[in-house]
């Protein structure tokens, strides 16, 4: 996930949750929150509790998010948001609550009497985190056709160009899947596993190098002691937990999309 993708994710997040983008540039977004989203992400429980008790008029916050501090003018005030920041994790987590699963149909304007079949596609938006004392995160959007098994990367970006509706269009019907959803999920998991295994492992090697440097420094502090005290073992364990590299994979959200056959041909 590159910086422009982060910016686009944040913009899509707030637009999807019916917030107005009052100002934007390639390096920032100013968002007028709805009362619902203010309650969810701004941590103002006492304000909302008081408002509900008194029957006052809601005044949700307007927030400026800086998505690229290197390009941003120094006088622009706002909350810096970047990979690994608590706010970005919060948005990822609330995405699960706000839109964990959707079912959408291609909005076709069918003419005549012949019905149009819609193919079932399973989509998963997945976050891969490469973790040590530092963290790198990548978002994957994968779609699999549950009729013939075609897998499409960047699925959500591609399907956004299609007119979608939560209601089945007139004169359309859905095809029954040959591939069960559980099997489709397992196939997409294999794609994610292959992606993670093929990712450049320099990040892990560098983590091991920093781990070794810190361990050597720790050993130098206690080298004159024949029997190491409890503090030595605690610090050594803490270094392992901090620097030991691992990969975490989580599903952000997903859905079923019923689309005309020609969409990805």
Beta strands, then each sheet from edge to edge (+ up, - down):
strand 1: 20-25
strand 2: 28-32
strand 3: 62-66
strand 4: 79-80
strand 5: 101-106
strand 6: 116-131
strand 7: 135-145
strand 8: 151-153
strand 9: 164-165
strand 10: 172-174
strand 11: 246-259
sheet 1: 1+ 2- 3+ 4+
sheet 2: 8+ 7- 6+ 11- 5- 9+
sheet 3: 8+ 7- 6+ 10+
end
